[in-house]
Amino acid sequence: MLFGSEFKIKQLWSRYEKWLKINCPAVLNTLKSGADKKAISKLEEKLGVKFPKGLKDLLSIHDGQVDEGIGVIGNYYLLSLEEILYTQLTMKELLDNGDFEDFEPVEAIGPVKRDFWWNPKWISIATNGFGDDICIDLDPDSGGNVGQIITFWHDWEERKVISESLEEWFEDVLVKLENGTYKLIVSQEELMFNNDGFAE
């Protein structure tokens, strides 16, 4: 058993990069250098939130990913601090302008709040580049866990909890990569993972 968020995230990510090195080494070149603690704290201040330690640890390992080739997490690209800020500010502006008011009510799969199409405390950490994101939920519904991982779709009302934490999500991803449940396939002449976002 791994102890401590930072130790666990580093160990899980190291294990994942070993898998990538064997199965998809080119993707490693798309990962950016880590962000420093001061920059991470500054982003928290701008957004008025406190990131779970696991997210801060991940950002300190890689401050996002270059949007080319294959998205490192199930065809989703890791977002940098700058991209996280841009996404949050853009979505907040749309929310404040009432752009989501005529959308379908949120369909929650798990303890996700249904108040808004988008919640300012859903922090996007990865994107498929088409408006669909993997988010850390800092404002869960009753029975949920602060820091749970949820899906956000730009054109679909479902919001689904896929894991209780970043650490748990990564661990589940690794187990399924190593046992072959998740794998790389060629589709339409492109290399990709067989399960987008690793969300079942």
TIDO-375930 format. One record per residue: residue number from 1; x, z, y of N, C-alpha, C, CB in turn. Coordinates in Angstrom, 2 decimals. Glycine has a CB too. Layout:
# residues N
(sepa NUM,(X,Z,Y),(X,Z,Y),(X,Z,Y),(X,Z,Y));
...
# end
This chain:
# residues 200
(sepa 1,(0.84,0.00,-1.18),(0.00,0.00,0.00),(0.89,0.00,1.24),(-0.96,1.22,0.00));
(sepa 2,(0.50,-0.83,2.25),(1.26,-0.91,3.47),(0.71,0.08,4.49),(1.25,-2.34,4.04));
(sepa 3,(1.58,0.73,5.22),(1.14,1.74,6.18),(1.46,1.31,7.60),(1.79,3.09,5.88));
(sepa 4,(0.49,1.50,8.50),(0.69,1.18,9.90),(0.33,-0.26,10.19),(2.12,1.45,10.31));
(sepa 5,(-0.42,-0.47,11.28),(-0.89,-1.81,11.63),(0.26,-2.79,11.82),(-1.71,-1.76,12.90));
(sepa 6,(1.26,-2.39,12.62),(2.35,-3.32,12.94),(3.10,-3.70,11.67),(3.32,-2.69,13.95));
(sepa 7,(3.42,-2.70,10.85),(4.13,-2.99,9.61),(3.30,-3.92,8.73),(4.46,-1.70,8.85));
(sepa 8,(2.01,-3.65,8.66),(1.16,-4.44,7.78),(1.03,-5.88,8.27),(-0.22,-3.80,7.67));
(sepa 9,(0.78,-6.06,9.56),(0.66,-7.42,10.10),(1.96,-8.20,9.88),(0.30,-7.38,11.61));
(sepa 10,(3.08,-7.56,10.17),(4.37,-8.25,10.00),(4.61,-8.62,8.55),(5.51,-7.37,10.51));
(sepa 11,(4.27,-7.71,7.65),(4.48,-7.98,6.23),(3.55,-9.10,5.75),(4.26,-6.71,5.41));
(sepa 12,(2.29,-9.05,6.16),(1.33,-10.07,5.75),(1.73,-11.43,6.31),(-0.09,-9.70,6.22));
(sepa 13,(2.13,-11.46,7.58),(2.49,-12.74,8.19),(3.77,-13.30,7.59),(2.64,-12.59,9.71));
(sepa 14,(4.71,-12.43,7.29),(5.95,-12.88,6.62),(5.62,-13.50,5.27),(6.93,-11.69,6.44));
(sepa 15,(4.72,-12.86,4.56),(4.29,-13.37,3.25),(3.60,-14.73,3.41),(3.34,-12.37,2.56));
(sepa 16,(2.80,-14.87,4.45),(2.10,-16.13,4.70),(3.08,-17.24,5.05),(1.06,-15.96,5.83));
(sepa 17,(4.08,-16.91,5.88),(5.05,-17.93,6.25),(5.88,-18.39,5.04),(5.97,-17.41,7.36));
(sepa 18,(6.10,-17.50,4.10),(6.79,-17.91,2.86),(5.95,-18.92,2.11),(7.09,-16.68,1.97));
(sepa 19,(4.63,-18.69,2.08),(3.71,-19.64,1.42),(3.74,-20.98,2.15),(2.26,-19.07,1.38));
(sepa 20,(3.70,-20.93,3.49),(3.73,-22.16,4.28),(5.03,-22.93,4.08),(3.53,-21.84,5.76));
(sepa 21,(6.13,-22.19,4.00),(7.44,-22.83,3.83),(7.50,-23.65,2.55),(8.55,-21.78,3.82));
(sepa 22,(6.83,-23.18,1.53),(6.80,-23.89,0.24),(5.77,-25.01,0.25),(6.50,-22.91,-0.89));
(sepa 23,(4.60,-24.74,0.84),(3.46,-25.65,0.70),(3.22,-26.57,1.89),(2.25,-24.87,0.45));
(sepa 24,(3.65,-26.15,3.08),(3.41,-26.97,4.28),(4.45,-26.60,5.35),(1.96,-26.76,4.82));
(sepa 25,(5.73,-26.87,5.09),(6.79,-26.42,6.00),(6.70,-26.96,7.42),(8.11,-26.80,5.43));
(sepa 26,(6.11,-28.14,7.61),(6.05,-28.74,8.95),(5.26,-27.87,9.92),(5.43,-30.12,8.88));
(sepa 27,(4.28,-27.12,9.41),(3.43,-26.32,10.29),(4.22,-25.19,10.96),(2.25,-25.74,9.51));
(sepa 28,(5.31,-24.75,10.32),(6.10,-23.66,10.89),(6.69,-24.03,12.24),(7.21,-23.26,9.93));
(sepa 29,(6.98,-25.32,12.43),(7.56,-25.78,13.70),(6.55,-25.79,14.84),(8.14,-27.17,13.52));
(sepa 30,(5.26,-25.64,14.51),(4.24,-25.65,15.55),(3.95,-24.24,16.08),(2.95,-26.27,15.02));
(sepa 31,(4.51,-23.21,15.43),(4.27,-21.83,15.85),(5.20,-21.46,17.00),(4.45,-20.87,14.67));
(sepa 32,(4.64,-20.88,18.05),(5.41,-20.52,19.24),(6.10,-19.17,19.07),(4.51,-20.50,20.47));
(sepa 33,(7.07,-18.91,19.90),(7.74,-17.60,19.91),(6.75,-16.52,20.34),(8.98,-17.61,20.85));
(sepa 34,(7.06,-15.29,20.00),(6.17,-14.19,20.30),(6.11,-13.84,21.79),(6.58,-12.98,19.53));
(sepa 35,(4.99,-13.26,22.19),(4.81,-12.78,23.57),(5.38,-11.37,23.70),(3.31,-12.81,23.99));
(sepa 36,(5.80,-11.00,24.90),(6.29,-9.63,25.08),(5.13,-8.68,25.38),(7.34,-9.57,26.22));
(sepa 37,(5.37,-7.40,25.21),(4.32,-6.40,25.34),(3.71,-6.39,26.74),(4.86,-5.03,25.02));
(sepa 38,(4.54,-6.62,27.75),(4.06,-6.60,29.13),(3.03,-7.71,29.36),(5.23,-6.76,30.11));
(sepa 39,(3.30,-8.89,28.83),(2.38,-10.02,28.99),(1.06,-9.75,28.26),(3.02,-11.32,28.47));
(sepa 40,(1.15,-9.13,27.09),(-0.06,-8.81,26.33),(-0.89,-7.78,27.09),(0.31,-8.28,24.92));
(sepa 41,(-0.23,-6.77,27.64),(-0.94,-5.73,28.41),(-1.59,-6.32,29.65),(0.04,-4.60,28.82));
(sepa 42,(-0.92,-7.26,30.28),(-1.46,-7.89,31.48),(-2.74,-8.67,31.15),(-0.42,-8.84,32.11));
(sepa 43,(-2.76,-9.33,30.00),(-3.97,-10.05,29.60),(-5.11,-9.07,29.32),(-3.69,-10.91,28.35));
(sepa 44,(-4.81,-7.95,28.67),(-5.84,-6.94,28.43),(-6.45,-6.47,29.75),(-5.25,-5.75,27.66));
(sepa 45,(-5.61,-6.25,30.75),(-6.08,-5.81,32.07),(-6.98,-6.86,32.70),(-4.89,-5.51,33.00));
(sepa 46,(-6.60,-8.12,32.62),(-7.38,-9.21,33.22),(-8.75,-9.32,32.57),(-6.63,-10.53,33.10));
(sepa 47,(-8.80,-9.10,31.27),(-10.06,-9.23,30.55),(-10.86,-7.93,30.51),(-9.79,-9.71,29.15));
(sepa 48,(-10.22,-6.83,30.88),(-10.90,-5.54,30.86),(-11.22,-5.04,29.47),(-12.17,-5.62,31.65));
(sepa 49,(-10.32,-5.32,28.52),(-10.52,-4.90,27.13),(-9.24,-4.29,26.59),(-10.97,-6.10,26.25));
(sepa 50,(-9.35,-3.68,25.45),(-8.19,-3.15,24.73),(-8.12,-3.88,23.39),(-8.29,-1.59,24.52));
(sepa 51,(-7.07,-4.63,23.18),(-6.91,-5.36,21.92),(-6.62,-4.40,20.77),(-5.80,-6.41,22.04));
(sepa 52,(-7.14,-4.67,19.58),(-6.69,-3.92,18.40),(-5.20,-4.11,18.21),(-7.46,-4.37,17.13));
(sepa 53,(-4.54,-3.11,17.69),(-3.09,-3.19,17.53),(-2.68,-4.38,16.67),(-2.56,-1.89,16.91));
(sepa 54,(-3.50,-4.71,15.69),(-3.18,-5.84,14.83),(-3.06,-7.14,15.60),(-4.21,-5.99,13.76));
(sepa 55,(-3.95,-7.34,16.59),(-3.88,-8.56,17.40),(-2.64,-8.55,18.26),(-5.14,-8.71,18.27));
(sepa 56,(-2.33,-7.41,18.85),(-1.12,-7.32,19.68),(0.13,-7.59,18.83),(-1.02,-5.93,20.35));
(sepa 57,(0.12,-7.09,17.61),(1.26,-7.33,16.73),(1.39,-8.80,16.38),(1.13,-6.50,15.45));
(sepa 58,(0.26,-9.46,16.14),(0.29,-10.89,15.83),(0.82,-11.69,17.01),(-1.10,-11.39,15.43));
(sepa 59,(0.32,-11.38,18.22),(0.77,-12.09,19.41),(2.26,-11.87,19.68),(-0.04,-11.65,20.62));
(sepa 60,(2.77,-10.71,19.27),(4.20,-10.44,19.45),(5.05,-11.22,18.45),(4.47,-8.94,19.32));
(sepa 61,(4.42,-11.68,17.37),(5.12,-12.51,16.39),(5.07,-13.98,16.81),(4.50,-12.33,14.98));
(sepa 62,(3.86,-14.45,17.15),(3.66,-15.83,17.61),(2.63,-15.85,18.73),(3.20,-16.74,16.43));
(sepa 63,(3.05,-16.34,19.89),(2.13,-16.49,21.01),(1.44,-17.85,20.90),(2.88,-16.35,22.37));
(sepa 64,(0.64,-17.97,19.84),(-0.12,-19.19,19.64),(0.63,-20.27,18.88),(-0.54,-19.73,20.95));
(sepa 65,(0.03,-21.44,18.89),(0.51,-22.57,18.10),(0.32,-23.85,18.88),(-0.21,-22.64,16.73));
(sepa 66,(1.26,-24.77,18.76),(1.12,-26.09,19.37),(0.00,-26.84,18.64),(2.47,-26.89,19.32));
(sepa 67,(-0.88,-27.45,19.40),(-2.04,-28.15,18.84),(-1.64,-29.53,18.33),(-3.16,-28.28,19.90));
(sepa 68,(-1.00,-29.52,17.18),(-0.63,-30.79,16.54),(-0.47,-30.56,15.05),(0.69,-31.37,17.15));
(sepa 69,(-0.73,-31.58,14.27),(-0.66,-31.41,12.82),(-1.85,-30.61,12.32),(0.64,-30.73,12.42));
(sepa 70,(-1.58,-29.62,11.52),(-2.62,-28.85,10.87),(-2.74,-27.45,11.49),(-2.35,-28.74,9.37));
(sepa 71,(-3.96,-27.01,11.68),(-4.18,-25.66,12.16),(-3.72,-24.66,11.12),(-5.66,-25.43,12.52));
(sepa 72,(-2.92,-23.68,11.52),(-2.23,-22.82,10.57),(-3.18,-21.91,9.79),(-1.23,-21.98,11.29));
(sepa 73,(-4.32,-21.55,10.39),(-5.28,-20.69,9.68),(-6.52,-21.51,9.34),(-5.67,-19.45,10.53));
(sepa 74,(-6.53,-22.09,8.16),(-7.70,-22.83,7.72),(-8.14,-23.91,8.68),(-8.83,-21.90,7.49));
(sepa 75,(-7.19,-24.71,9.17),(-7.44,-25.81,10.11),(-7.75,-25.32,11.53),(-8.59,-26.65,9.61));
(sepa 76,(-7.60,-24.04,11.77),(-7.76,-23.46,13.11),(-6.38,-23.16,13.70),(-8.64,-22.17,13.06));
(sepa 77,(-6.21,-23.50,14.98),(-4.94,-23.27,15.67),(-4.94,-21.90,16.32),(-4.69,-24.36,16.72));
(sepa 78,(-3.85,-21.16,16.16),(-3.72,-19.88,16.83),(-3.66,-20.08,18.34),(-2.45,-19.12,16.32));
(sepa 79,(-4.38,-19.25,19.08),(-4.39,-19.35,20.54),(-3.28,-18.50,21.15),(-5.75,-18.93,21.10));
(sepa 80,(-2.71,-19.00,22.23),(-1.72,-18.25,23.00),(-2.43,-17.32,23.98),(-0.75,-19.21,23.76));
(sepa 81,(-1.68,-16.45,24.63),(-2.24,-15.59,25.67),(-2.93,-16.42,26.75),(-1.15,-14.71,26.29));
(sepa 82,(-2.28,-17.47,27.19),(-2.83,-18.33,28.23),(-4.14,-18.98,27.76),(-1.81,-19.42,28.63));
(sepa 83,(-4.17,-19.41,26.51),(-5.37,-20.07,25.99),(-6.51,-19.08,25.76),(-5.05,-20.79,24.68));
(sepa 84,(-6.16,-17.86,25.34),(-7.18,-16.81,25.20),(-7.83,-16.54,26.54),(-6.56,-15.52,24.62));
(sepa 85,(-7.00,-16.40,27.59),(-7.51,-16.14,28.93),(-8.40,-17.29,29.41),(-6.34,-15.92,29.92));
(sepa 86,(-7.94,-18.51,29.24),(-8.71,-19.67,29.68),(-10.07,-19.73,28.97),(-7.92,-20.97,29.41));
(sepa 87,(-10.05,-19.49,27.66),(-11.31,-19.53,26.89),(-12.28,-18.46,27.37),(-11.03,-19.34,25.39));
(sepa 88,(-11.77,-17.24,27.54),(-12.65,-16.14,27.97),(-13.22,-16.39,29.36),(-11.88,-14.81,27.95));
(sepa 89,(-12.40,-16.85,30.30),(-12.88,-17.10,31.66),(-13.88,-18.25,31.70),(-11.70,-17.40,32.58));
(sepa 90,(-13.63,-19.28,30.91),(-14.55,-20.43,30.86),(-15.90,-20.01,30.31),(-13.95,-21.56,30.01));
(sepa 91,(-15.89,-19.28,29.21),(-17.14,-18.84,28.58),(-17.88,-17.85,29.47),(-16.86,-18.21,27.20));
(sepa 92,(-17.13,-16.96,30.15),(-17.76,-16.00,31.05),(-18.46,-16.71,32.20),(-16.72,-15.00,31.60));
(sepa 93,(-17.85,-17.76,32.71),(-18.46,-18.52,33.80),(-19.75,-19.18,33.33),(-17.48,-19.59,34.32));
(sepa 94,(-19.73,-19.75,32.12),(-20.94,-20.37,31.57),(-22.04,-19.33,31.37),(-20.63,-21.08,30.23));
(sepa 95,(-21.65,-18.15,30.88),(-22.61,-17.07,30.67),(-23.23,-16.64,31.99),(-21.94,-15.87,29.98));
(sepa 96,(-22.39,-16.40,32.98),(-22.87,-15.93,34.29),(-23.75,-16.97,34.99),(-21.68,-15.58,35.18));
(sepa 97,(-23.49,-18.25,34.72),(-24.28,-19.32,35.33),(-25.58,-19.60,34.59),(-23.46,-20.59,35.39));
(sepa 98,(-25.81,-18.86,33.49),(-27.04,-19.03,32.73),(-27.09,-20.25,31.84),(-28.18,-19.09,33.66));
(sepa 99,(-25.92,-20.83,31.56),(-25.88,-22.05,30.75),(-26.35,-21.85,29.31),(-24.50,-22.60,30.74));
(sepa 100,(-26.35,-20.61,28.83),(-26.75,-20.36,27.44),(-28.20,-19.91,27.31),(-25.84,-19.32,26.84));
(sepa 101,(-28.92,-19.83,28.41),(-30.25,-19.21,28.39),(-31.26,-19.97,27.54),(-30.77,-19.09,29.78));
(sepa 102,(-31.13,-21.28,27.44),(-32.08,-22.08,26.67),(-31.63,-22.33,25.24),(-32.32,-23.39,27.36));
(sepa 103,(-30.52,-21.71,24.84),(-30.01,-21.90,23.49),(-30.85,-21.09,22.50),(-28.53,-21.49,23.40));
(sepa 104,(-30.75,-21.46,21.23),(-31.46,-20.73,20.17),(-30.94,-19.29,20.09),(-31.28,-21.45,18.80));
(sepa 105,(-31.79,-18.34,19.70),(-31.32,-16.96,19.53),(-30.22,-16.89,18.47),(-32.49,-16.04,19.13));
(sepa 106,(-29.30,-15.96,18.69),(-28.20,-15.78,17.74),(-28.74,-15.35,16.38),(-27.20,-14.73,18.27));
(sepa 107,(-28.22,-15.98,15.33),(-28.54,-15.59,13.96),(-27.33,-14.83,13.41),(-28.88,-16.85,13.05));
(sepa 108,(-27.48,-13.52,13.33),(-26.36,-12.67,12.93),(-26.29,-12.53,11.41),(-26.47,-11.30,13.58));
(sepa 109,(-25.12,-12.80,10.87),(-24.84,-12.55,9.45),(-23.86,-11.39,9.42),(-24.27,-13.84,8.71));
(sepa 110,(-24.39,-10.19,9.29),(-23.58,-8.98,9.42),(-23.87,-8.32,10.76),(-22.07,-9.32,9.29));
(sepa 111,(-23.18,-7.20,11.04),(-23.46,-6.41,12.25),(-22.87,-7.01,13.53),(-22.93,-5.02,12.07));
(sepa 112,(-23.48,-8.12,13.98),(-23.07,-8.79,15.22),(-24.23,-8.70,16.20),(-22.67,-10.29,14.95));
(sepa 113,(-23.95,-8.34,17.45),(-25.00,-8.24,18.46),(-25.61,-9.61,18.75),(-24.45,-7.62,19.75));
(sepa 114,(-26.93,-9.63,18.95),(-27.65,-10.88,19.17),(-28.04,-11.09,20.62),(-28.89,-10.92,18.31));
(sepa 115,(-27.57,-10.21,21.53),(-28.03,-10.23,22.93),(-27.75,-11.55,23.63),(-27.37,-9.10,23.70));
(sepa 116,(-26.56,-12.13,23.38),(-26.15,-13.34,24.09),(-25.59,-14.36,23.10),(-25.11,-13.00,25.18));
(sepa 117,(-25.68,-15.63,23.50),(-25.07,-16.71,22.70),(-23.56,-16.45,22.58),(-25.34,-18.10,23.35));
(sepa 118,(-22.99,-15.93,23.66),(-21.57,-15.55,23.66),(-21.43,-14.21,24.35),(-20.70,-16.64,24.37));
(sepa 119,(-20.61,-13.34,23.78),(-20.39,-12.00,24.27),(-18.98,-11.92,24.87),(-20.59,-10.94,23.13));
(sepa 120,(-18.82,-11.42,26.10),(-17.49,-11.34,26.70),(-16.49,-10.52,25.89),(-17.60,-10.75,28.07));
(sepa 121,(-16.98,-9.72,24.96),(-16.07,-8.93,24.13),(-15.83,-9.56,22.75),(-16.62,-7.52,23.97));
(sepa 122,(-16.18,-10.83,22.63),(-15.73,-11.62,21.48),(-14.47,-12.34,21.95),(-16.85,-12.66,20.97));
(sepa 123,(-13.33,-11.93,21.44),(-12.05,-12.49,21.88),(-11.61,-13.60,20.93),(-10.96,-11.39,21.96));
(sepa 124,(-11.63,-14.82,21.44),(-11.21,-15.97,20.61),(-9.72,-15.88,20.31),(-11.54,-17.31,21.32));
(sepa 125,(-9.37,-15.97,19.04),(-7.96,-15.91,18.66),(-7.47,-17.20,17.98),(-7.72,-14.72,17.74));
(sepa 126,(-8.43,-18.05,17.56),(-8.07,-19.31,16.92),(-9.21,-20.30,17.13),(-7.77,-19.11,15.39));
(sepa 127,(-8.88,-21.58,17.22),(-9.89,-22.61,17.47),(-9.63,-23.85,16.63),(-9.93,-22.99,18.95));
(sepa 128,(-10.70,-24.58,16.34),(-10.50,-25.86,15.64),(-10.36,-27.01,16.62),(-11.67,-26.13,14.68));
(sepa 129,(-10.40,-26.70,17.92),(-10.24,-27.72,18.94),(-11.53,-28.42,19.32),(-9.26,-28.72,18.49));
(sepa 130,(-12.63,-28.06,18.68),(-13.92,-28.69,18.95),(-14.96,-27.68,19.47),(-14.45,-29.37,17.70));
(sepa 131,(-14.48,-26.54,19.96),(-15.39,-25.55,20.51),(-15.82,-24.47,19.53),(-16.58,-26.23,21.03));
(sepa 132,(-15.30,-24.53,18.32),(-15.63,-23.52,17.31),(-14.43,-22.60,17.17),(-16.00,-24.18,15.94));
(sepa 133,(-14.67,-21.29,17.24),(-13.58,-20.33,17.28),(-13.73,-19.24,16.23),(-13.48,-19.71,18.65));
(sepa 134,(-12.60,-18.63,15.90),(-12.56,-17.37,15.16),(-12.30,-16.29,16.22),(-11.45,-17.37,14.01));
(sepa 135,(-13.13,-15.25,16.22),(-13.04,-14.23,17.27),(-12.86,-12.83,16.68),(-14.29,-14.26,18.13));
(sepa 136,(-12.22,-11.98,17.48),(-12.21,-10.55,17.21),(-13.33,-9.93,18.03),(-10.80,-9.90,17.54));
(sepa 137,(-14.22,-9.23,17.36),(-15.41,-8.66,17.99),(-15.12,-7.22,18.41),(-16.63,-8.71,17.02));
(sepa 138,(-15.07,-7.01,19.74),(-14.80,-5.68,20.27),(-16.09,-4.94,20.64),(-13.89,-5.77,21.48));
(sepa 139,(-17.23,-5.55,20.36),(-18.52,-4.97,20.70),(-19.52,-5.20,19.56),(-19.06,-5.56,22.03));
(sepa 140,(-19.24,-4.63,18.39),(-20.09,-4.91,17.23),(-21.45,-4.22,17.32),(-19.39,-4.46,15.95));
(sepa 141,(-22.37,-4.70,16.52),(-23.67,-4.06,16.42),(-23.54,-2.79,15.59),(-24.73,-5.03,15.80));
(sepa 142,(-24.60,-2.02,15.53),(-24.61,-0.78,14.75),(-24.19,-1.04,13.31),(-26.01,-0.14,14.79));
(sepa 143,(-23.26,-0.23,12.84),(-22.75,-0.40,11.48),(-21.55,-1.32,11.39),(-23.83,-0.92,10.60));
(sepa 144,(-21.20,-1.96,12.51),(-20.05,-2.85,12.51),(-18.77,-2.12,12.83),(-20.26,-3.97,13.51));
(sepa 145,(-17.68,-2.85,12.84),(-16.36,-2.27,13.06),(-15.70,-2.94,14.26),(-15.46,-2.42,11.81));
(sepa 146,(-15.28,-2.14,15.26),(-14.57,-2.71,16.40),(-13.30,-3.39,15.88),(-14.22,-1.60,17.46));
(sepa 147,(-13.17,-4.66,16.19),(-12.04,-5.43,15.67),(-12.41,-6.30,14.49),(-10.93,-4.50,15.27));
(sepa 148,(-13.71,-6.32,14.11),(-14.12,-7.17,13.01),(-13.95,-8.64,13.40),(-15.58,-6.88,12.60));
(sepa 149,(-13.78,-9.48,12.38),(-13.54,-10.91,12.61),(-14.85,-11.67,12.40),(-12.44,-11.45,11.65));
(sepa 150,(-15.22,-12.49,13.40),(-16.47,-13.25,13.32),(-16.23,-14.73,13.63),(-17.51,-12.66,14.28));
(sepa 151,(-17.19,-15.54,13.22),(-17.17,-16.96,13.55),(-18.01,-17.21,14.79),(-17.68,-17.82,12.37));
(sepa 152,(-17.58,-18.16,15.60),(-18.36,-18.62,16.76),(-18.44,-20.13,16.69),(-17.72,-18.14,18.11));
(sepa 153,(-19.66,-20.66,16.70),(-19.89,-22.11,16.67),(-20.50,-22.54,18.00),(-20.81,-22.52,15.48));
(sepa 154,(-20.00,-23.60,18.59),(-20.49,-24.02,19.91),(-21.88,-24.64,19.84),(-19.52,-25.01,20.54));
(sepa 155,(-22.27,-25.14,18.66),(-23.56,-25.83,18.56),(-24.42,-25.29,17.42),(-23.33,-27.32,18.35));
(sepa 156,(-24.13,-24.06,17.01),(-24.89,-23.44,15.92),(-25.00,-21.96,16.23),(-24.22,-23.67,14.52));
(sepa 157,(-26.19,-21.41,16.03),(-26.45,-20.03,16.44),(-25.91,-18.97,15.49),(-27.91,-19.84,16.60));
(sepa 158,(-25.41,-19.36,14.32),(-24.92,-18.35,13.38),(-23.64,-17.68,13.89),(-24.67,-18.98,12.01));
(sepa 159,(-23.62,-16.35,13.80),(-22.43,-15.54,14.09),(-22.22,-14.66,12.86),(-22.59,-14.68,15.43));
(sepa 160,(-21.16,-14.91,12.14),(-20.97,-14.27,10.84),(-19.73,-13.40,10.81),(-20.87,-15.32,9.75));
(sepa 161,(-19.88,-12.18,10.32),(-18.72,-11.31,10.10),(-18.02,-11.78,8.84),(-19.15,-9.79,9.99));
(sepa 162,(-16.75,-12.14,8.97),(-16.01,-12.59,7.78),(-15.00,-11.55,7.30),(-15.30,-13.89,8.08));
(sepa 163,(-14.74,-10.53,8.12),(-13.85,-9.46,7.69),(-13.97,-8.29,8.66),(-12.38,-9.96,7.62));
(sepa 164,(-13.62,-7.10,8.19),(-13.73,-5.91,9.03),(-12.56,-5.74,9.99),(-13.84,-4.69,8.16));
(sepa 165,(-11.47,-6.47,9.76),(-10.30,-6.37,10.64),(-9.40,-7.57,10.42),(-9.52,-5.05,10.38));
(sepa 166,(-8.47,-7.76,11.36),(-7.51,-8.85,11.24),(-6.64,-8.66,10.00),(-6.62,-8.92,12.50));
(sepa 167,(-6.22,-7.41,9.77),(-5.37,-7.13,8.61),(-6.09,-7.45,7.31),(-4.94,-5.66,8.62));
(sepa 168,(-7.36,-7.05,7.22),(-8.13,-7.29,6.00),(-8.34,-8.79,5.79),(-9.49,-6.57,6.06));
(sepa 169,(-8.59,-9.50,6.89),(-8.80,-10.94,6.81),(-7.55,-11.65,6.30),(-9.19,-11.51,8.18));
(sepa 170,(-6.39,-11.34,6.90),(-5.15,-11.95,6.47),(-4.86,-11.65,5.00),(-3.99,-11.47,7.34));
(sepa 171,(-5.12,-10.41,4.59),(-4.84,-10.03,3.21),(-5.71,-10.83,2.25),(-5.07,-8.53,3.01));
(sepa 172,(-6.99,-11.00,2.61),(-7.91,-11.77,1.79),(-7.48,-13.23,1.72),(-9.33,-11.66,2.33));
(sepa 173,(-7.08,-13.79,2.88),(-6.60,-15.16,2.94),(-5.40,-15.35,2.00),(-6.21,-15.54,4.38));
(sepa 174,(-4.44,-14.43,2.07),(-3.24,-14.54,1.24),(-3.55,-14.50,-0.24),(-2.27,-13.44,1.59));
(sepa 175,(-4.39,-13.58,-0.64),(-4.76,-13.48,-2.05),(-5.37,-14.79,-2.53),(-5.76,-12.31,-2.27));
(sepa 176,(-6.24,-15.38,-1.72),(-6.92,-16.61,-2.13),(-6.03,-17.84,-2.04),(-8.16,-16.82,-1.29));
(sepa 177,(-5.05,-17.81,-1.14),(-4.06,-18.88,-1.13),(-3.19,-18.81,-2.38),(-3.18,-18.80,0.14));
(sepa 178,(-2.80,-17.61,-2.72),(-1.89,-17.43,-3.86),(-2.57,-17.66,-5.20),(-1.30,-16.05,-3.83));
(sepa 179,(-3.91,-17.44,-5.25),(-4.59,-17.70,-6.53),(-5.24,-19.08,-6.58),(-5.65,-16.64,-6.78));
(sepa 180,(-5.08,-19.85,-5.50),(-5.55,-21.23,-5.49),(-6.98,-21.44,-5.02),(-5.42,-21.78,-6.83));
(sepa 181,(-7.67,-20.37,-4.63),(-9.03,-20.53,-4.11),(-9.00,-21.33,-2.81),(-9.69,-19.15,-3.87));
(sepa 182,(-8.05,-20.96,-1.93),(-7.79,-21.74,-0.73),(-6.57,-22.60,-1.02),(-7.57,-20.83,0.52));
(sepa 183,(-6.64,-23.88,-0.63),(-5.52,-24.78,-0.91),(-5.52,-25.94,0.08),(-5.59,-25.30,-2.36));
(sepa 184,(-4.40,-26.64,0.10),(-4.28,-27.83,0.93),(-4.78,-29.04,0.15),(-2.81,-28.03,1.39));
(sepa 185,(-5.55,-29.87,0.84),(-6.08,-31.09,0.25),(-5.86,-32.24,1.22),(-7.59,-30.95,-0.11));
(sepa 186,(-6.00,-33.46,0.74),(-5.96,-34.64,1.61),(-7.38,-35.16,1.74),(-5.00,-35.74,1.04));
(sepa 187,(-7.87,-35.19,2.97),(-9.22,-35.68,3.25),(-9.14,-36.68,4.39),(-10.19,-34.51,3.61));
(sepa 188,(-9.71,-37.86,4.18),(-9.64,-38.94,5.18),(-8.20,-39.19,5.62),(-10.52,-38.60,6.40));
(sepa 189,(-7.32,-39.16,4.64),(-5.89,-39.43,4.82),(-5.17,-38.38,5.66),(-5.71,-40.78,5.45));
(sepa 190,(-5.80,-37.20,5.81),(-5.16,-36.12,6.56),(-5.03,-34.88,5.67),(-5.96,-35.78,7.84));
(sepa 191,(-3.90,-34.19,5.83),(-3.68,-32.94,5.11),(-4.43,-31.82,5.82),(-2.17,-32.61,5.00));
(sepa 192,(-5.20,-31.05,5.06),(-5.95,-29.95,5.65),(-6.26,-28.90,4.58),(-7.25,-30.46,6.30));
(sepa 193,(-6.72,-27.74,5.03),(-7.16,-26.72,4.09),(-8.56,-27.04,3.61),(-7.12,-25.31,4.73));
(sepa 194,(-8.88,-26.60,2.40),(-10.18,-26.94,1.82),(-11.33,-26.11,2.37),(-10.13,-26.77,0.34));
(sepa 195,(-11.01,-25.09,3.18),(-12.05,-24.22,3.69),(-11.75,-23.89,5.14),(-12.17,-22.94,2.84));
(sepa 196,(-12.51,-24.46,6.06),(-12.25,-24.27,7.49),(-12.37,-22.82,7.87),(-13.21,-25.11,8.33));
(sepa 197,(-11.30,-22.28,8.49),(-11.30,-20.90,8.94),(-11.28,-19.90,7.82),(-12.49,-20.66,9.77));
(sepa 198,(-11.18,-20.41,6.59),(-11.23,-19.53,5.42),(-12.47,-18.64,5.45),(-9.96,-18.68,5.36));
(sepa 199,(-13.57,-19.17,5.99),(-14.82,-18.41,6.08),(-15.78,-18.92,5.02),(-15.46,-18.52,7.49));
(sepa 200,(-16.16,-18.05,4.10),(-17.03,-18.48,3.01),(-18.48,-18.28,3.39),(-16.70,-17.72,1.73));
# end
